[in-house]
Amino acid sequence: MFRKLFLSLLLFAGLQLSAQTFHFQLFDVPNSASTEADNINARGNIAGFFFDHAGHQHGFFFSQGKFTQIDFPGATATKTVGLHNRDDVVGAFTDASGNQHGLLRDGITAAFTQIDFPGAMATQALSINDAREIAGSFNDTAGRTHGFLLTAGVFTQIDFPGATLTIIFGINDRGDMVGAFTDASGTFHAFTRQGGSFALVNPPGSTSSFAFGLNARPNVIGSFTDASGNGHGFLEQNGVFLQLDFPGAASTDGDGINAAGVIVGDFFDNAGVEHGYIATKQ
């Protein structure tokens, strides 16, 4: 039913799921209760977030073997998820009143900037490219979730045609974007947006999917649920899907990929604890 509403929809054809061996490395913030690694830049620096053992959420920036904790001033919770090649970091924080705002942390000065879509009830900044274009999502006063693009101080609302919810998770230096939307049944579907045109991203055998990141090629990274309800990560390269499963994990997500093809993500172990990982193709 949604095809009637698409302005310009590019469908992937002849897609296949290919077997591929990945080398996985556990990547957890020391002494954390849980870790999620969300994005990696060309330098190999990583942004993500973690929970401490008191249940508090913090962002982190990892560079040259060192973790730096990130907390927006006065926030009760901070989540950082995106970064570019000059190490600016974006994310979201919760203030003392329980309201959510986007954030930008300067990679040189470490100064913070609050980001709020005009009139929004909540805002998340989820990705940033080298031109400092920021993509993310916001909730309007009716509680509906929309994607957005922030360019040179100007906000643009982005909605997948006919969707009931849209989130933009990633943007590359060409301005290509990836994200997820929900259809009328509430099912999530991954998508790309290139040159203003939307395209579905459907890993073979998936019942729902999310696209979380992309590089300039663009290779798309994300996750999907299969018919048995199991969660897997995926990497899409030129119409070929590679499945990502951390060894022994209950479920795996693919979250970010850099120009060299190095992947970061998260997985849940059989005890339900979330961990970060770094993966490379063998």
Summary of the structure (lengths in Angstrom):
residues: 282
radius of gyration: 17.6
end to end distance: 41.1
largest distance: 51.0
contacts: 967
relative contact order: 0.17
helix: 1%
strand: 56%
